[in-house]
């Protein structure tokens, strides 16, 4: 999964960009206490562990993900 695909997945699931500083973006969603931090690098592949950690924090692990790593 690429960073751009990960961001689209977050946005499709109700997350909105709330803060951005350089390449670091923070997403929030009502009902989820933590901000989700994404070190955005566009078309690059998200490392598997990083992707899993972001999806777990966003409570999306096991849902409509298309991670092929």
N, C-alpha and C positions, 0 to 999 in steps of 0.2 A: 504494500500500500504506500502511496506517495503522500507527502505532507499535505498537498492540496486536496487529495481524496479524503484524508483524515478530517480536515477542517470541514469539508462538505458534509461528511457523516455527522459530525458534531452539530452543525447548523441544521441539518434535517431532523435532528432529534431535540431541537428546541434550545440549543446553546447559542448565545450571542456574545460577540466580541465586546469586552468591557474595558480592556486596557491593552496597550501595545507600546513596547519600548524596544526599538531596533527590530531584531528578528523574533523577539519573544512576545507571544500573544497569550492573553488570558481570556478564557471563556467562562461564562456563568449561565446557570439555568435555575429558575425558581424551583425550590424543593431540594436542591443539591447545595449543601453548605460550602463545599470547597470550590475554589477557582481551579479551572483546568488549565495548566500551563502547557503551551505548545511552542517549542523552538522551531519556528516556521522556516523551512528551506525549500519551498515550492515544489519543484519536480523531483527532488531527491527521494529515495526510498526511506521510509521510517524504519529504524532498526526494530527487530521483532520484539525485544524486551521493552523498548520505549513505547511501542504501539500498544502492547498488552497493558502496560502500566497506565497509559492515558485512558484506554477503554475501561479499565477496572475503576479508575478514579471517577470516570464519567458515568459509571454504572451501566455501561453498554456492553460489557464483556459477554459474549455468547449471543448477542442479538444480531441484527442484520449487517454483520461485518463481512467484508469481502477480502480478508487478509489472506494472501496466498504464500506467505513466507514459510 
